[in-house]
Every structure is written in structure tokens, then in C-alpha cells.
Amino acid sequence: MDSINSRIAEELGVRPQQVAAAVALLDEGSTVPFIARYRKEVTGSLDDTQLRNLEERLRYLRELDERRASILSSIEEQGKLTQELKREIDLADTKTRLEDLYLPYKQKRRTKGQIALEAGLGELADALFADPTLAPEGEAERFVDAEKGLADIKAVLEGAKYILMERFAEDAELLARLRGFLKEHATLSARLVPGKEQEGAKFSDYFEHDEPLKSAPSHRALAIFRGRNEGILSASLKVGEELPGTAHPAEGMIAERFGIRQQGRAADKWLAEVVRWTWKVKLYTHLETDLFGELRDKAEDDAISVFARNLHDLLLAAPAGPRATLGLDPGLRTGCKVAVVDATGKLLDTATVYPHAPRNDWDGTLAVLAKLCAKHAVDLIAIGNGTASRETDKLAAELIRKVPGLKLTKIMVSEAGASVYSASELAAREFPELDVSLRGAVSIARRLQDPLAELVKIEPKAIGVGQYQHDVSQLKLARSLDAVVEDCVNAVGVDVNMASAALLARISGLNGTLAQNIVQFRDANGAFKSRSDLKKVPRLGEKTFEQAAGFLRVMNGDNPLDASAVHPETYPLVQRIATDTGRDIRSLIGDAGFLKRLDPQQFTDERFGQVTVVDIIQELEKPARDPRPEFKTAEFQDGVETLKDLKLGMVLEGVVTNVTNFGAFVDIGVHQDGLVHISALSEKFVKDPYEVVKAGDIVKVKVMEVDIPRNRIALSMRMGDTPGEKIEGTPRAGKGNAPRGERKPAAAQPQAKAPANNAMASLFANAKQLRK
């Protein structure tokens, strides 16, 4: 464990003692939000990002140690565990290295090499390898034995060849060397599968695509892998020109590793054949599969990171607040679904109206909406951004003009995932009598009031703010996104008397069952008067209370601290501050001027250190502060409702819906997001789009290109760009899930030339050259 802690500490750039403390807390059942917020003294103030990275690496390294122990046990049982091998296994720092070392001892199906060994050809293989002056045919003659399946000299030499091939291919040092060589010099090559031109048109950027493996970005790698899985593309690794009749550079590395050289000796030609077949038959496919696996893993991690960042920003989007809201879920033939919720999100009324084709009941719809808004004192109109959203936005604008006395405000709201929520078991329990389509309108209204409280009801990956989320490990994706939701919910905190079970379930220490128990207890006994009342909830014990209490707020309760982020375990500290300063706790809260003058050191003791005291004072200055930004809305331009309304050079306001590695997608109100390529995000060089924008940002963009047949819009945030000029990268409208629309690299140049003949001397020289 000490070695694991030391390694994690080095990777995170912190002290081993900090890691050891965090690991101990995690093992005790503490959550990351609790440790980050309330155990700073113990961990040396590790933040939630560091703790999440620590948690992930801890999981990997513990799995590595479990596998290491299993491998050592297996080899020891075989009686083949030497001190040197044990040392190598103990030092293995990746799963790949560990499996390379285990390869010669791994139980596997009966191979040609094993069959040849059973036939007694090990002696011949060893002899020819040790003494290349021996003539292969002459030495092989005495091993011919039809009863053993060795009918002639050719069969004998073939068997000996497979013995050496398998021995070479299971050499861990060679595997590590070749893997490193390919990572540095190989080209990722994609080609169209013949006859798939029409079917695979969306992958046309990759019909003849080459780029260095080491610099292939995640979105292009995942696009190629998707194309391959769909049978549109083939993918391979190449090094150098690989001309017919030439040897692969890797063959020289194999020859070098085993001291095989072309010196005109009798067995040199046969040994060269062994080397060639070792690469072509045993190693090339194996290493290509391994490296493609590594590339996919890295690409998945990048894609999951993109999704996690976007989800974080969406969850922490500015809430409109507790205001009566009318939700409109736009539609054409089936009508627009209407739901009115009060300031707390409680459903008050519903309706279905048909302002658009084919019914075109525009005036009747205005009358219904005006009546609903007046009846329920509506402040806000939330309009879903799906089909017919701009037409419905125009409807809301006319309603506002016709009834100015209501002082209504309209806002376009992302409806991503609303349909998933509508059909969910949770929605069915919440609104058992309500039609599925009307539940979507309720969700749209509520997510304007408080995006976080509503979006937690939807499976995170269904919100759709990532790139290639369907192509990545769903287990890793779910784990990462669940962590994001947990961190966001706990960063904001929840009102225990208002929160839904779905929201409570994301609080540190709680789960679905406990959250439901809290709601049922609240329904049966009325609102909680204090945090300590939570201990009366069935199955909510002391450990759970410790983890959850600081993130649960009791507004207007018996103790004013219950409405803050001050943890109950530190209430005595606050009481001491109040007593020592001659103030009442209620008068202390919010008195920033007085609190700023306090000396934290004055209140430290053996239980509460300075970090904790500083945190408490800051919380008292502004209790239960909300980390979310101020609520703002984008204004879509009137008359710009479809792609046909867009003109080159238009400057429009829009909302960033998705940030990927290759740019940002922006909703400008035409039912199709436009792409601001990474090269058009700023006048300055941008390495990571997230440095410039995040999901939910309101930005000004210029229309650079509109491709109506392919539903593509190219945008720029550089107002000096000239429309029609080529912006590096192909514009792609959508949500970042498509296999095109990324920067197209120049064709990769050959990294190394293969030798002109198969001479071992040339191979050896070439291998040395390439490894410099």
C-alpha cells in the first residue's frame, strides 16, 4: 500500500501523507464531496478533482496488484518462478507489462510450436539458433518421422521454425521495445472497404486517411473505429513505405534482440525466415490489436472527459429561481404540450394547444396561454428547443406583446433528455395520471427554474452533451458521469424539505432507498425542523448523517446554522466564536465586515485547525452560497428560424450546447447547431476549446458557411473572419456524435524507410537507425 500511495502522490504532485489520509477515509466509506469539503485538515486540502483522480488511480493500481499476485501464484505453481522473474513482475507498473511477462507461462491452446516440441524438435531449433553454421536441411534429416507427423525435411524445419517463433514472440523485452517503436513511428491508416462508398458517405473523410498514431486525436480515432465496426472502413498500423519484397523495420529489431545476423552462414537464411514469420504471423496482429486497444482506451478517456466537463457545466447552469413558470414542449401535428408549475415546481395545470400546421389555431392558443398565465401569475415561459421551437418562440413573443400587463419573459430551454424522463419509472411515479407527452412540458418548465434539480432525474448519458458517448465503455462513462452529478449536487447543496428523492439520492452518503425514506418521513411527519431530525429517518445512521448533513439545508429551522454549509460537527466552534466575540449566532451570520476582522488563529484548538476555522468564517459571511452563475438568456434573432434564413456574414447570438476536442457547437435558433471549429474560437491559438467556452455560455458568432443539403453550419467567433473563406476543419452540425467534422491532417509522411532487401545486416542497421 505504501508503494501505491507513493506512486499516486508522485502523479498528483502531493505528499504521500495526504494520499494515505485520503485513502484511509475512502476505505472507511467517506465520499469524495465529504472529504473535499469537511476533511481538509486531514488531507492537506485535496480538492474534489484531485480526489477523483486519486480514487481512479487507486482502483487501477489495486487491480494491478491483485493481478500481480495471481500471476505470481500461477507461475510459482508451475515451479518456474525465479528470483529475477519475480523482481520483474514486482516492478511491472502497467497491466500491459504484467501480461507481457506472464505470456510464456500463460495457459493457452495447443499451438504448432508446442506440437513440434512434443515431437522432439526442440533440440533441432536450439541447435540451429545456437550455431548458424549448421546446415538446416542436413540437421533436419535425422528428425524425419512419419509416425510423429514429420513426413519430410520441410515439415521438420517448419516445426522447428514455430518453436523459435513462439519463443521470440513471448519475450517481454522485445514486446516492450516493439510496442514503444510502433507508438513513436507507426501511422494510423484507414481505407474504404470496396463497394461501401454510398453506404459510408458520412465517413468520407477517412476513405483514404493517414496520420501518426502518436498524435491521432480521440475524436478521429473513435470515428475510424466506428467506421470499422460498421464495416465501412478498414484500419491498420503501418511503418515506412512497406514496399513489396522489402522487410519491415520491426524485423530488424527482432533480429537484433536475438543476435541474428546475415553473415553467409548455412542457417542464416532459415533464421531470417524465422524472424520474418515471427513478425508477420505472431507479433504484428498481436501488437496492432494491443495498440489499437490502447488508442481506444485513451480516446474513450478523452471522450468521457469531454462529456463530463459539458455535463458539469450544464448541471451548474444558472437557475432562473423560484418563479411560476409555463413550460411549452413544441410540436406540429400532435400540438404543443403546456404545463404550469408554481415557484416550488409543483404542477398546477396542463393543456394541449395547436397553433401550428395543420390546425393553425393561433388565436385560440394565445387565448388559452393568456388565461393560464393570468390564473397562475406566471413569470416565465420556458420553450423547449426541439421541433417547431422557433415557431413556438414567435407565439410566445406575440403573447407577451398582447398581454404586457403580465410582464412575462420567454426563454428557450434545452430539452435534451426530457423525453427520456417522460417515459421513465420516476416520472410515472411522480405523475401517474399524466400523459407522457405532458410530463416533458413539466420537465422543461422545471429545468428553467433549477436545471440541477431536474436534470438529476435523467440518466446522465441521455442528456447528450458528449462526443461518441455510444462508442465508449458504458461502465467507465457511467462511473465518470455519476461522479460529476454527485460533485455538482453537493457543491450546491439541497433543501431537505423541498428536494425530490432523485436529488436527495445524489447527496453524499445517501442512496435511492435512504432518499425515498427521507421523502416518506417528510410526507408523514411534516417538514424537518432541524438537521438532527434526520436521525429519526429509518436506516439513516450516524455514519450516513456525518456524510450527508453538511450538504442538506433546513431553511427557517430551529438552528440558523442548519441552513448553511457549516457541518453540525463544527457547531461548537461557531458557538465559541459567538461567545468569545459577545455576539449572537444569528447576528454573526452575514455580517461580513465583522467576520473579516476576526483572527482565525484565535479560535483554533486540538480539534479544529486553522483551515477549518477559515472555512467556517467564510461560510458565515455568505451562508449556503450558490456556486452557479447569474441567470442570463440569449436572444435569437427574429426572422432567423431555419437554415434557409441564414446569410453569410450574419452576426448572431447563440448558446453553446456542447464543447468537443475539435470545437464548440452553438444553438443559434435554427433547429441545427452550428460548429465553431477550434481554429475559429479566438484570435489566439487555442489548444483546448474548453479554455475559451463551456456549455451554457452565451456567445456572438458569425455565419461563415451554410450547407443546406447536409445540414451543416460553419460559424466563427472571430468577427474579422471573411465568410466563405476556408476555416480549417470540415463544419459539422449536430451534437458532436458524428464521425466527421474534425480537423483533417496532412497525410502522414513515412516515418522510416524499410531496407531494399532482406539481408540481416541491413535489417540490423535499420533497427539501430530507427531507435536513435
C-alpha positions in Angstrom: 0.0 0.0 0.0 2.9 2.4 0.8 4.1 1.9 -2.8 0.7 2.7 -4.2 0.3 5.8 -2.1 3.8 7.0 -3.1 3.1 6.5 -6.7 -0.2 8.3 -6.6 1.4 11.1 -4.6 4.0 11.5 -7.3 1.5 11.5 -10.1 -0.7 14.1 -8.3 2.2 16.2 -7.1 1.2 15.9 -3.5 2.7 14.4 -0.3 2.3 10.6 0.4 0.8 11.5 3.8 -2.0 13.4 2.0 -2.7 10.4 -0.2 -2.6 7.9 2.7 -5.1 10.1 4.7 -7.4 10.3 1.7 -7.2 6.5 1.0 -8.0 5.8 4.6 -11.1 8.0 4.5 -12.3 6.4 1.2 -11.8 2.9 2.6 -13.8 3.9 5.7 -16.7 4.8 3.4 -16.3 8.6 3.2 -17.4 10.1 -0.1 -15.3 12.5 -2.3 -17.5 15.5 -1.7 -17.4 15.0 2.1 -13.6 14.6 2.2 -13.1 17.6 -0.1 -15.4 19.8 1.9 -15.1 18.7 5.5 -11.8 16.8 5.9 -9.3 19.4 4.6 -7.3 19.3 7.8 -6.8 15.6 7.4 -5.9 15.5 3.6 -4.0 18.8 3.4 -6.9 20.4 1.4 -7.0 18.0 -1.5 -9.8 19.2 -3.8 -12.5 17.1 -5.4 -10.7 16.9 -8.8 -7.5 15.6 -7.1 -9.6 13.2 -5.0 -11.5 11.8 -8.1 -8.1 11.3 -9.9 -6.8 9.6 -6.7 -9.8 7.4 -6.5 -9.5 6.3 -10.1 -5.7 5.6 -9.9 -6.2 3.7 -6.6 -8.8 1.5 -8.3 -6.4 0.8 -11.2 -3.3 0.1 -9.0 -5.2 -2.2 -6.7 -6.5 -4.2 -9.6 -2.9 -4.3 -10.9 -1.7 -5.6 -7.5 -4.4 -8.3 -7.5 -3.4 -9.4 -11.0 0.2 -9.4 -10.0 -0.5 -11.7 -7.0 -2.5 -14.0 -9.2 0.3 -14.2 -11.8 3.0 -14.9 -9.2 0.9 -17.6 -7.7 0.3 -19.2 -11.1 4.0 -19.2 -12.1 5.0 -20.5 -8.7 2.6 -23.4 -9.0 4.3 -24.3 -12.3 7.7 -24.4 -10.5 9.1 -21.7 -12.8 9.3 -18.6 -10.6 12.8 -17.4 -10.4 14.0 -14.5 -8.3 14.8 -12.5 -11.4 11.3 -13.1 -12.9 9.7 -12.2 -9.5 11.6 -9.0 -9.4 10.5 -8.1 -13.0 6.9 -8.9 -12.1 7.1 -6.8 -8.9 8.4 -3.9 -10.8 5.8 -4.1 -13.6 3.9 -0.7 -13.5 1.2 -1.4 -16.1 -1.2 -4.2 -16.9 0.3 -4.5 -20.3 3.9 -5.0 -18.9 2.5 -7.5 -16.5 0.7 -9.5 -19.2 3.9 -9.5 -21.4 5.9 -11.1 -18.6 3.2 -13.7 -18.0 2.8 -14.6 -21.6 5.3 -17.5 -21.7 3.6 -19.1 -18.6 0.0 -18.5 -19.5 -2.2 -21.5 -20.2 -3.1 -21.4 -23.8 -4.5 -23.7 -26.5 -2.2 -26.2 -28.1 0.0 -24.4 -30.7 2.1 -25.5 -33.6 5.2 -24.8 -31.5 4.0 -27.0 -28.6 3.2 -29.8 -31.0 6.7 -29.5 -32.5 8.2 -29.6 -29.0 6.2 -32.7 -28.2 7.6 -34.3 -31.4 11.2 -33.7 -30.1 12.1 -30.8 -32.4 13.3 -28.5 -29.5 16.8 -30.0 -29.9 16.9 -29.0 -33.6 15.6 -25.5 -33.0 18.1 -24.9 -30.2 21.0 -26.2 -32.3 20.3 -24.1 -35.4 19.7 -21.0 -33.2 22.9 -21.5 -31.3 25.1 -22.4 -34.2 24.1 -20.9 -37.6 27.0 -22.6 -39.3 24.9 -25.8 -39.2 23.1 -26.8 -42.4 19.3 -26.8 -41.6 18.4 -29.5 -44.2 21.2 -31.8 -43.1 20.4 -31.4 -39.4 16.7 -31.9 -40.0 17.1 -35.1 -41.9 17.6 -37.2 -38.8 14.3 -35.9 -37.3 12.1 -37.1 -40.1 9.5 -39.5 -38.6 6.2 -40.1 -40.3 4.6 -41.5 -37.2 5.2 -38.2 -35.4 3.7 -36.2 -38.3 7.2 -35.3 -39.6 6.9 -36.7 -43.1 9.8 -34.9 -44.7 12.6 -32.3 -44.1 10.2 -29.4 -44.9 7.8 -30.5 -42.1 10.7 -30.8 -39.7 12.1 -27.4 -40.4 8.6 -25.9 -40.3 8.1 -27.3 -36.8 11.5 -26.0 -35.6 10.6 -22.6 -37.0 7.4 -22.4 -35.0 9.2 -23.3 -31.8 11.6 -20.3 -32.2 8.8 -18.0 -33.4 6.8 -18.7 -30.3 9.8 -18.2 -28.1 10.7 -14.9 -29.8 7.1 -13.7 -29.7 6.8 -14.3 -25.9 9.9 -12.2 -25.0 8.7 -9.4 -22.7 11.7 -7.1 -23.5 11.2 -7.5 -27.3 7.4 -6.8 -26.9 8.1 -3.6 -24.9 10.7 -2.5 -27.4 8.5 -3.1 -30.4 5.5 -1.5 -28.7 7.5 1.6 -28.0 8.8 1.7 -31.5 5.4 1.5 -33.1 3.9 4.1 -30.8 6.6 6.5 -31.9 6.8 5.7 -35.7 3.6 3.9 -36.8 0.9 5.5 -39.0 -2.7 5.0 -38.3 -4.1 4.2 -41.7 -7.8 4.0 -42.7 -9.2 2.9 -46.0 -12.6 2.5 -47.6 -13.9 -1.1 -47.8 -14.6 -1.5 -51.6 -18.2 -1.1 -52.5 -19.2 0.9 -49.4 -18.9 4.4 -50.9 -22.6 5.2 -50.8 -23.4 3.4 -47.5 -20.5 5.0 -45.7 -20.7 8.6 -47.1 -20.6 10.0 -43.6 -17.1 8.5 -43.2 -15.8 10.0 -46.4 -13.1 12.0 -44.6 -11.5 8.6 -43.7 -11.8 6.8 -47.1 -8.0 7.4 -47.5 -6.7 8.7 -44.3 -3.2 8.5 -42.7 -1.8 10.2 -39.7 0.9 9.5 -37.0 -0.5 7.1 -34.4 1.1 9.1 -31.6 -0.8 12.3 -32.4 -4.2 10.9 -33.5 -6.8 12.8 -31.5 -9.6 11.0 -29.7 -12.4 12.1 -32.0 -10.7 10.9 -35.2 -9.7 7.6 -33.6 -13.2 6.9 -32.4 -14.6 7.9 -35.8 -12.3 5.4 -37.5 -13.1 2.7 -35.0 -16.8 3.3 -35.6 -16.4 3.1 -39.3 -14.5 -0.2 -38.9 -17.2 -1.6 -36.6 -19.9 -0.7 -39.2 -17.9 -2.4 -42.0 -17.2 0.8 -43.9 -13.5 1.2 -43.1 -10.5 -1.0 -42.6 -7.8 0.2 -40.2 -4.2 -0.8 -39.8 -0.9 0.3 -38.5 1.9 1.0 -40.9 5.6 1.9 -40.6 7.6 3.3 -43.6 6.7 2.6 -47.1 6.4 -1.2 -46.7 7.0 -1.9 -50.4 6.5 -5.4 -51.7 9.7 -7.5 -51.3 11.1 -5.4 -48.5 11.4 -6.3 -44.8 9.5 -4.5 -42.1 11.7 -2.4 -39.8 10.4 -4.4 -36.9 12.1 -7.5 -38.3 15.5 -5.8 -37.7 14.6 -5.2 -34.1 13.7 -8.9 -33.6 17.0 -9.9 -35.3 18.9 -7.5 -33.0 17.2 -8.8 -29.9 18.3 -12.4 -30.6 21.7 -11.7 -32.2 20.6 -13.0 -35.6 22.9 -11.6 -38.4 23.4 -12.2 -42.1 27.0 -13.5 -42.4 26.6 -16.0 -45.2 26.4 -19.0 -42.8 24.4 -22.1 -43.7 21.4 -21.4 -41.3 21.3 -17.6 -41.7 18.7 -17.7 -44.4 16.5 -20.0 -42.4 16.8 -17.9 -39.3 15.9 -14.8 -41.4 12.7 -16.6 -42.3 12.0 -17.3 -38.7 12.4 -13.6 -37.9 10.1 -12.6 -40.8 7.4 -15.1 -39.8 7.7 -14.1 -36.1 6.7 -10.5 -37.1 4.1 -11.3 -39.8 2.4 -14.2 -38.1 2.9 -13.8 -34.4 3.7 -10.2 -33.5 2.1 -7.8 -36.0 -1.5 -8.6 -35.4 -0.9 -9.0 -31.6 0.7 -5.6 -31.3 -1.7 -3.9 -33.6 -4.6 -5.2 -31.5 -2.8 -4.1 -28.3 -2.0 -0.6 -29.7 -5.5 -0.2 -31.1 -6.8 -1.1 -27.7 -4.6 1.5 -26.0 -5.6 4.1 -28.6 -9.3 3.3 -28.0 -8.8 3.4 -24.2 -7.1 6.8 -24.4 -9.7 8.1 -26.9 -12.5 6.8 -24.6 -10.9 8.6 -21.6 -10.7 11.8 -23.6 -14.3 11.5 -24.9 -15.6 10.7 -21.3 -13.7 13.7 -20.0 -15.4 15.9 -22.7 -18.8 14.6 -21.7 -18.0 15.1 -18.0 -17.0 18.7 -18.5 -20.1 19.5 -20.5 -22.3 17.8 -18.1 -20.7 19.7 -15.2 -21.4 23.0 -16.9 -24.9 22.0 -17.8 -25.8 20.9 -14.3 -24.3 24.1 -12.8 -26.1 26.4 -15.3 -27.7 29.4 -13.8 -31.2 28.7 -12.3 -34.0 31.2 -13.1 -35.1 30.6 -9.5 -38.4 30.0 -7.7 -40.8 31.7 -10.1 -44.1 30.4 -11.5 -43.3 29.0 -15.0 -45.2 27.9 -18.0 -43.4 25.1 -19.9 -44.0 24.7 -23.6 -43.0 21.4 -25.4 -43.3 22.4 -29.1 -44.9 20.2 -31.7 -46.7 20.4 -35.0 -49.3 17.7 -35.8 -49.5 16.5 -32.2 -49.7 20.0 -30.8 -47.8 21.9 -28.2 -47.9 20.5 -24.7 -48.3 23.0 -21.9 -47.6 22.7 -18.2 -47.7 25.3 -15.5 -45.7 24.9 -12.3 -45.6 27.1 -9.2 -42.4 28.6 -7.7 -41.6 25.3 -6.0 -42.0 23.3 -9.1 -45.4 21.9 -8.2 -47.6 21.1 -11.2 -50.7 23.4 -11.3 -52.2 23.0 -14.7 -51.8 21.4 -18.2 -53.1 21.8 -21.7 -52.5 20.9 -25.3 -52.7 23.6 -27.9 -52.5 23.5 -31.8 -51.1 26.8 -33.0 -49.2 25.3 -36.0 -50.0 23.4 -39.1 -52.2 21.5 -39.8 -54.7 23.1 -37.4 -53.2 26.6 -37.2 -55.2 27.6 -34.2 -53.0 30.6 -33.4 -55.5 32.9 -31.8 -57.2 30.1 -29.8 -53.8 29.1 -28.5 -52.9 32.7 -27.5 -56.2 32.9 -25.5 -55.5 29.6 -23.7 -52.0 30.7 -22.8 -53.0 34.1 -21.6 -55.7 32.6 -19.4 -53.2 30.2 -17.8 -50.6 32.8 -17.2 -53.1 35.2 -15.6 -54.7 32.4 -13.5 -51.4 31.2 -12.0 -49.4 34.5 -12.0 -46.8 33.1 -14.4 -43.5 35.0 -14.6 -41.5 32.8 -17.1 -42.3 30.9 -20.3 -39.9 28.0 -20.9 -39.8 26.8 -24.6 -38.2 23.5 -25.5 -35.7 23.8 -28.3 -36.9 20.9 -30.4 -39.1 20.7 -33.5 -41.2 23.8 -34.0 -39.4 25.7 -31.3 -38.8 28.9 -33.3 -42.5 29.0 -34.4 -43.5 28.5 -30.8 -41.0 31.2 -29.7 -42.8 33.6 -32.1 -46.1 32.6 -30.5 -44.7 33.4 -27.0 -43.4 36.7 -28.3 -46.8 37.7 -29.6 -48.4 36.6 -26.3 -46.0 38.9 -24.4 -46.9 41.8 -26.7 -50.7 41.3 -26.4 -50.7 41.0 -22.6 -47.9 43.4 -21.4 -49.6 43.6 -18.0 -48.5 40.0 -17.2 -44.8 41.0 -17.5 -43.8 37.7 -19.0 -40.3 36.7 -20.0 -39.7 33.9 -22.6 -36.6 31.7 -22.6 -35.5 28.9 -24.9 -34.5 25.8 -22.9 -32.6 22.7 -23.9 -35.0 19.8 -23.9 -32.2 17.2 -24.2 -33.3 14.1 -22.2 -36.8 15.4 -21.5 -38.4 12.6 -23.5 -36.2 10.1 -21.6 -37.5 11.5 -18.3 -41.1 11.5 -19.5 -41.1 7.8 -20.2 -39.1 6.9 -17.0 -40.3 5.0 -14.0 -39.5 8.0 -11.9 -41.8 10.2 -14.0 -44.6 7.6 -13.8 -44.4 7.6 -10.0 -44.3 11.4 -9.8 -47.2 11.9 -12.3 -49.1 8.6 -12.6 -52.2 10.1 -14.2 -50.4 12.5 -16.5 -49.9 11.7 -20.2 -46.2 11.0 -21.1 -46.1 14.0 -23.5 -47.2 16.4 -20.9 -44.6 15.2 -18.5 -42.0 16.6 -20.9 -43.5 20.1 -20.6 -43.3 19.8 -16.8 -39.6 18.9 -17.1 -38.9 21.8 -19.4 -40.5 24.3 -17.0 -38.7 22.9 -14.0 -35.3 22.8 -15.7 -35.6 26.5 -16.3 -36.3 27.1 -12.6 -33.4 24.8 -11.4 -31.5 22.8 -14.1 -29.6 20.8 -11.5 -32.7 19.6 -9.6 -34.4 18.5 -12.8 -31.6 17.0 -14.7 -30.6 14.7 -11.9 -33.8 12.7 -12.8 -32.3 11.8 -16.1 -29.6 9.2 -16.7 -26.6 11.4 -17.3 -25.6 9.9 -20.7 -29.1 10.5 -22.0 -28.6 14.3 -21.7 -26.3 14.0 -24.8 -23.6 16.6 -24.3 -20.6 14.5 -25.3 -18.8 13.1 -28.3 -19.1 9.5 -29.3 -20.7 8.6 -26.0 -22.2 5.5 -27.5 -18.8 4.2 -28.6 -17.1 4.2 -25.3 -17.1 1.9 -22.3 -20.5 2.4 -20.8 -19.2 1.3 -17.4 -16.5 3.9 -17.4 -18.8 6.6 -18.8 -21.5 5.9 -16.1 -18.9 6.0 -13.3 -17.4 9.3 -14.5 -20.8 11.0 -15.1 -22.2 9.8 -11.8 -19.2 11.3 -10.1 -19.9 14.6 -11.9 -23.5 14.6 -10.8 -22.5 13.8 -7.2 -20.0 16.6 -7.1 -22.4 19.2 -8.6 -25.3 18.4 -6.3 -23.1 18.5 -3.2 -21.4 21.7 -4.4 -24.8 23.4 -4.4 -26.5 21.6 -1.5 -30.2 20.9 -1.3 -33.2 22.0 0.7 -34.2 18.8 2.5 -37.8 19.9 2.8 -38.1 20.7 -1.0 -35.8 18.2 -2.7 -37.1 15.2 -4.7 -35.9 11.7 -4.0 -33.9 11.8 -7.2 -32.0 14.9 -6.0 -31.5 13.6 -2.4 -30.1 10.3 -3.7 -27.1 12.2 -5.1 -26.2 13.7 -1.7 -23.0 12.4 -0.1 -23.7 9.2 1.9 -27.3 8.7 0.6 -28.7 6.3 -1.9 -32.1 5.7 -3.6 -33.5 3.9 -0.6 -32.5 6.4 2.0 -33.6 9.3 -0.2 -37.0 7.7 -0.5 -37.1 7.1 3.2 -36.4 10.9 3.8 -39.3 11.9 1.5 -41.7 9.4 3.1 -40.7 10.6 6.6 -41.2 14.2 5.4 -44.6 13.4 3.9 -45.7 11.6 7.1 -44.3 14.0 9.7 -44.2 17.3 8.0 -41.1 19.5 7.3 -37.9 18.8 9.1 -37.2 21.5 11.8 -33.6 20.7 12.2 -30.8 18.6 10.8 -30.8 16.4 13.9 -34.3 15.3 12.9 -32.8 13.4 10.0 -31.5 10.8 12.5 -35.1 9.7 13.0 -35.4 8.6 9.4 -35.3 4.8 9.1 -31.9 3.3 8.3 -30.2 6.7 8.4 -27.4 6.0 10.9 -24.6 8.1 12.4 -22.1 7.5 9.6 -24.6 8.4 6.9 -25.6 11.5 8.9 -21.9 12.5 9.1 -21.5 12.2 5.4 -24.8 13.9 4.4 -25.7 16.5 7.0 -23.4 19.3 5.7 -25.0 19.2 2.3 -28.6 19.2 3.4 -30.2 22.5 4.2 -33.1 23.1 6.6 -34.4 26.6 5.8 -36.1 28.6 8.5 -35.5 25.9 11.0 -34.7 25.9 14.8 -31.0 26.4 14.3 -29.9 29.1 11.7 -26.7 27.1 11.0 -28.9 24.3 9.6 -29.5 26.5 6.5 -25.7 26.8 5.9 -22.9 24.6 4.8 -21.5 24.5 8.3 -21.3 20.9 9.4 -23.1 20.0 12.6 -19.8 18.6 14.0 -18.4 22.2 14.0 -21.4 23.9 15.6 -19.5 24.0 18.9 -16.8 26.0 17.1 -19.3 28.6 15.9 -20.8 28.8 19.3 -17.3 29.5 20.7 -16.7 32.3 18.1 -20.1 33.8 19.1 -19.4 33.6 22.8 -15.8 34.9 22.5 -17.0 37.9 20.4 -20.0 38.6 22.5 -22.4 38.1 19.6 -25.5 36.0 18.9 -25.1 33.4 16.2 -28.0 34.8 14.2 -26.3 38.3 14.2 -23.0 36.8 13.2 -24.4 35.2 10.0 -24.0 37.6 7.1 -22.0 40.3 9.0 -19.1 40.1 6.5 -17.4 43.3 7.8 -17.2 42.0 11.3 -16.2 38.4 10.3 -13.4 39.6 8.1 -11.7 41.3 11.1 -11.6 38.1 13.1 -8.2 36.3 13.5 -8.8 32.6 12.7 -5.8 31.6 14.8 -7.6 32.8 17.9 -10.2 30.0 17.6 -8.0 27.0 16.7 -7.5 24.1 19.1 -6.6 20.5 19.1 -9.9 19.6 17.3 -10.3 22.4 14.8 -7.3 23.7 12.8 -6.9 27.0 11.0 -8.1 25.6 7.7 -11.4 24.6 9.3 -11.8 27.9 11.1 -11.2 29.9 7.9 -13.8 27.8 6.1 -16.4 28.4 8.9 -15.8 32.2 8.9 -16.2 32.3 5.1 -19.4 30.3 5.3 -20.8 32.6 7.9 -20.1 35.6 5.7 -22.3 34.2 2.9 -24.1 31.1 4.1 -25.1 28.4 1.6 -23.6 30.4 -1.2 -24.6 29.1 -4.7 -21.6 28.4 -7.0 -23.8 28.8 -10.1 -23.6 31.9 -12.2 -26.1 34.7 -12.6 -29.1 33.8 -14.8 -28.9 35.2 -18.3 -30.6 34.4 -21.6 -29.7 34.5 -25.3 -31.8 36.5 -27.7 -32.3 34.7 -31.0 -32.7 37.0 -34.0 -36.2 37.5 -35.3 -36.7 36.1 -38.7 -33.9 33.6 -38.4 -35.7 30.3 -37.8 -34.3 27.8 -40.4 -31.1 27.2 -42.3 -32.6 28.9 -45.3 -32.8 32.2 -43.3 -29.1 32.3 -42.6 -27.0 34.6 -44.7 -23.2 34.6 -44.9 -21.7 37.3 -42.6 -24.7 37.4 -40.2 -23.7 38.0 -36.6 -26.0 36.2 -34.2 -26.3 35.4 -30.6 -26.4 31.8 -29.5 -25.9 29.3 -26.7 -23.0 26.9 -26.5 -24.6 23.4 -26.3 -21.6 21.2 -26.5 -17.8 21.5 -26.3 -15.7 18.9 -28.0 -12.0 18.5 -28.7 -12.4 20.0 -32.1 -14.6 22.9 -31.4 -17.9 24.1 -29.9 -21.5 23.6 -31.1 -23.7 26.6 -30.8 -27.6 26.8 -30.9 -28.5 29.9 -33.0 -32.2 29.1 -33.1 -32.5 27.3 -36.5 -33.0 23.7 -35.2 -29.5 22.8 -36.1 -26.4 23.6 -34.1 -23.5 25.2 -35.9 -19.9 24.4 -35.3 -17.3 26.9 -34.3 -14.1 25.0 -35.2 -11.3 25.2 -32.7 -9.4 27.4 -35.1 -12.2 29.9 -35.2 -12.8 30.2 -31.4 -10.3 33.0 -30.8 -7.8 35.2 -32.5 -5.2 33.5 -30.3 -4.1 29.9 -30.7 -6.4 27.5 -28.8 -5.2 24.2 -27.7 -8.3 23.2 -25.8 -11.7 24.7 -26.7 -12.7 24.5 -23.1 -10.2 27.3 -22.4 -12.5 29.6 -24.4 -16.1 28.4 -23.9 -18.2 26.0 -21.9 -21.7 24.5 -22.3 -24.3 27.2 -21.5 -22.2 30.2 -22.5 -23.9 32.9 -24.5 -21.7 33.9 -27.4 -21.8 36.0 -30.6 -20.9 34.2 -33.8 -20.6 35.0 -37.4 -22.1 32.7 -40.1 -19.2 31.5 -42.3 -20.8 28.8 -44.4 -24.2 27.1 -44.8 -24.6 23.7 -46.4 -28.4 23.1 -46.5 -28.3 19.6 -48.2 -26.0 18.3 -45.5 -27.5 20.4 -42.6 -24.1 22.0 -41.8 -23.4 25.4 -40.4 -19.8 26.8 -40.0 -19.6 29.6 -37.5 -16.8 31.8 -36.2 -16.3 33.7 -33.0 -13.7 35.9 -34.8 -15.6 38.8 -36.1 -12.9 39.7 -38.5 -13.2 36.4 -40.5 -14.5 36.7 -44.0 -17.5 34.5 -44.8 -16.8 31.8 -47.4 -13.2 31.5 -46.6 -12.0 28.1 -45.6 -11.9 27.5 -41.9 -9.6 24.6 -41.1 -11.7 21.6 -40.5 -15.0 20.5 -42.0 -18.1 22.0 -40.5 -20.4 19.6 -39.0 -23.8 20.5 -37.5 -25.1 18.3 -34.7 -24.1 17.3 -31.2 -20.6 16.0 -31.6 -21.6 12.4 -32.2 -20.9 12.2 -35.9 -17.8 10.7 -37.4 -16.9 13.8 -39.4 -16.3 17.4 -38.9 -12.8 17.4 -37.4 -9.6 18.9 -38.5 -8.1 16.9 -41.4 -4.4 16.4 -41.0 -1.9 16.3 -43.8 -1.1 12.8 -44.9 1.4 11.3 -42.6 4.8 11.1 -44.0 6.7 7.8 -43.9 8.5 7.7 -40.6 11.1 5.3 -41.7 12.2 3.5 -44.9 12.5 -0.2 -45.0 15.6 -1.7 -46.4 15.8 -2.6 -50.1 16.5 -6.3 -49.4 16.1 -8.9 -46.8 19.7 -9.0 -45.7 20.0 -9.3 -41.9 22.9 -6.8 -41.9 20.6 -4.2 -43.4 17.8 -5.1 -41.0 20.1 -4.8 -38.1 21.4 -1.4 -39.2 17.9 -0.2 -39.9 16.7 -1.1 -36.5 19.5 0.8 -34.8 18.8 3.8 -37.0 15.1 3.9 -36.1 15.8 3.5 -32.4 18.0 6.6 -32.2 
